[in-house]
Amino acid sequence: MIDDFEDGLGVACSFCHAEQKGSHKLDYASDAKPEKSIARNMMRMTLKLNARYFQVHRPGLGDPGLVITCATCHQGKPRPDLSAEGQ
């Protein structure tokens, strides 16, 4: 599942996870970085899309049956390219 984020967004864990104070270790429990909250919302969105429109029953992150994933929009970039939106 972690590889899905790295591949889909082209980022490392530190993109969403803050470092522990006085250390370069990641504090996975911390919600200090806004990117972590955004990622949670995006994960919920992809699971809902898969369940509602693609009938993926009880979808889970990293499930190989998911039709919509992070990579669907991000295509390996930290922020999706919205320039093609509406075309």
Buried (B, 14 or more C-beta within 10 A) or exposed (E): EEEBBBBBBBBEEEBBBBBEEEEEEBBEEEEEBEBBEEBEEBBEEBBEBBBEEEEBEEBEBEBEEBEBBBBEBBEEEEEBEEEEEEE
